[in-house]
Amino acid sequence: MPREILKVTRRGQVTIPKKYRDALNIREGDVVCASLEGDRIVLMKLGAPEPGDPVGEEEHERLVKLLEEERRAWR
């Protein structure tokens, strides 16, 4: 795909162009990973974690609550 020129807001934000969001199926609430590679900022869409992957404390707590709710529904 051709390059896009993006404007940075005063809060340091940029909008990912729709054609890129569509190509990677990035939706509101999805998580992307940013890394610095030389003079480039690279964004990668993160998928659902694989079993055993670290997810962070907040996500872990959210998943535990979700599992507890599912268990209660089955009882």
C-alpha positions as CSV (number, residue, x, y, z in Angstrom):
1,M,0.0,0.0,0.0
2,P,1.2,3.5,-0.6
3,R,2.4,5.6,2.3
4,E,0.0,8.0,4.1
5,I,1.0,11.3,5.7
6,L,-0.5,11.6,9.2
7,K,-0.8,14.7,11.4
8,V,0.1,14.4,15.0
9,T,-2.3,16.1,17.5
10,R,-1.0,18.1,20.4
11,R,-1.6,15.1,22.6
12,G,0.7,13.0,20.4
13,Q,-2.1,11.0,18.8
14,V,-2.5,10.0,15.1
15,T,-5.4,8.3,13.4
16,I,-4.7,5.0,11.6
17,P,-6.2,5.4,8.1
18,K,-9.4,3.4,7.5
19,K,-7.9,1.4,4.6
20,Y,-5.1,0.1,7.0
21,R,-7.6,-0.6,9.8
22,D,-9.8,-2.5,7.4
23,A,-6.9,-4.4,5.9
24,L,-5.9,-5.6,9.4
25,N,-9.4,-5.8,10.8
26,I,-8.6,-3.3,13.6
27,R,-11.7,-2.2,15.4
28,E,-12.4,0.2,18.3
29,G,-11.0,-1.4,21.5
30,D,-8.4,-3.6,19.8
31,V,-4.9,-3.5,21.1
32,V,-1.9,-2.6,19.0
33,C,1.8,-2.8,19.8
34,A,4.1,0.0,19.0
35,S,7.9,-0.4,18.6
36,L,10.7,1.9,17.4
37,E,12.8,0.4,14.6
38,G,15.5,2.9,13.7
39,D,13.7,6.0,12.5
40,R,10.3,4.3,12.2
41,I,7.4,3.7,14.5
42,V,5.9,0.3,13.7
43,L,2.4,-0.7,14.8
44,M,1.3,-4.3,15.0
45,K,-2.2,-5.6,15.8
46,L,-2.2,-8.0,18.7
47,G,-4.5,-10.9,18.7
48,A,-5.9,-12.9,21.6
49,P,-3.2,-14.2,23.8
50,E,-2.1,-17.8,23.5
51,P,-2.4,-20.0,26.6
52,G,0.5,-19.2,28.8
53,D,1.2,-15.8,27.3
54,P,1.5,-12.9,29.7
55,V,-1.5,-10.6,29.5
56,G,-1.0,-8.0,32.2
57,E,-2.7,-7.7,35.6
58,E,-5.8,-5.8,34.4
59,E,-6.5,-8.2,31.6
60,H,-5.9,-11.2,34.0
61,E,-8.4,-9.8,36.5
62,R,-10.9,-9.2,33.7
63,L,-10.5,-12.8,32.4
64,V,-10.8,-14.3,35.9
65,K,-14.1,-12.3,36.5
66,L,-15.4,-13.5,33.1
67,L,-14.6,-17.1,34.0
68,E,-16.2,-16.8,37.4
69,E,-19.4,-15.5,35.8
70,E,-19.4,-18.4,33.3
71,R,-18.9,-20.9,36.1
72,R,-21.9,-19.4,38.0
73,A,-24.0,-19.6,34.9
74,W,-23.3,-23.3,34.6
75,R,-24.2,-24.1,38.2
